[in-house]
Each structure stands twice: as structure tokens, then as C-alpha cells.
Amino acid sequence: MTKLALLPRAGIAEWEKIPAEKVLEGEPMARTFVLYENTARKLAAGEWEASPGKWRIAYSEWEYMEIISGACVVEGDDGRRIEAGPGDKFVIEPGFTGTWEVRAHMRKSWVIHE
């Protein structure tokens, strides 16, 4: 097995509504492109795209992300806030709870470790 993987370009993914019980503003929709998965190591990578809106989030995994386009605000229940746009990078750790707000249609690349 090779230890090097070239990820494919994102293909086609269906848009899905953010679950209504999580939505605080708007009618946001998102789609996820999984480009790499290593189930033995509980690691995955890909891209994610979303339309404007605001919803509740709760993390049980580590996620590193880089914003490709658009704008978002992630705010923790503890008051910590990150406003991010193209080129910004950040990490969300397990146990984080708060809100995700997409201010302008956005796309990000991500790596998740469970």
C-alpha cells in the first residue's frame, strides 16, 4: 500500500438542508465532498460548501479547515469568535459547541480526525 495519495478534484455532491432543529437563521444548505478516507486511522479529508444561514454545531472530532471562498463566523458558547474568509485557517476541537454562520456562500477544505 502506498503512503502517498493525490486527492481527486471535488466531483458532484447533493445539496442537503441543514436540519431544521439546528437552524437559527435562514434556510442554509450544504454539501460535502469526501476526497480521502482512512477508516483504520479515523481520518478523512475533503471539501464542504454551504449557502448563507446560521445554525448550532457540536463537535466530537478534530477538524482543521481552510476557507477557499466566501465568509463565515464561528462562535463558541464560551464567547470565542472567529470571522473567516478566503485563506483563513483554523481548528475546532472535540467538545466545541456554538454556532456556524455563513455570511456569503462559502467553500472550505477540511481534514477530520475522530
N, C-alpha and C positions, 0 to 999 in steps of 0.2 A: 504494500500500500504506500502510495506517495505521501510525502509530508508537505506538499505544495499544492495549492488549489487556486486556480483562476476562477473568479466568480463570474457567472454569466450576466449579461445585461438584464435588467428587470423586464419581464415579459408582460403578460396580461394577468390582471387580478380583478376580482369582482369588488365593486364598492359595497360596503355594508354600513348600515346605520349604527351609530354609537347607541348602545342600549338605553332606552328611554329613561330607565330608573337612575341612570348616571348623569344624564344631560341637565345642565343648569341654564344654558342659553343656546338659542339657535336649533338647527336640525343637522348637526355635524355628521359627516360620513367619512369613512376611512377605508383604505385598502393596504394590504400587507404583501410584500414580495419577499418570500424566503429564498435566499440565494445560496445559503450554505447551512448544513445541519450536521452536527456530530452528536448523536444521541448518547453515546457512551460517555462523552465529556460534558453533556448537558450544555452545549454551546450552539448558538445559531447566529446568523448574520443576514442582513438584507436591507430593504428599503421600505419606507412607510410613507403614505400620502394621506392628507386629510383636508377637509373643507372647513371653513370657519364655524366656530362654536366653542362652547366651554362645557367641560364635564369633570366628574370626580374620577380620581385614579387612586389605586393602591398597588404597591409593588411587593412581590415576593421574590424577585430576582434582581440581579445586577444588570443595568443597561447603560452602555456607552453609546452616545449618538452625536452625529454632526448634521447640522441643518444645511440642506442643499439649496432650498429656495423657500420663500415665504417668511412668516413671522409667527412666533408663539410666546406664551408666557406660562411658565410652570411655577406654581406657588404651593408651598407646603403648608400643612395645617399649623406648623410652628412659625409661620410668617416669612420663612426664607423664600426668596423670589428670584427667578431667572427669566430675563427677557432675552430671547434669542432670535437670530436671523442668519442669513447665509454665512457659512464659515464658522459659526459658533459651535463649540463642542462642550458637552457636559455629561455627567454620570448621575444616574438615580440608583440609590442603594435599596436593598430589601428593607421593608418596614416603612418606606416612604408613603405617606398619604397626603392628598391635596387635590389640586385642580390642574387640568391641562386646558389652555385656551389657545385656539388657533385664530390669530388675528387676520392673517392673509393666507390663502390657500398655500399649504406647505408640503415639503417633502424632506425626509431625513434618511440618512443611512444609520444603521444600528447594529450593535453586537450585544447579544443577551447571553448571560451565564446564569443558569438556575442553580 
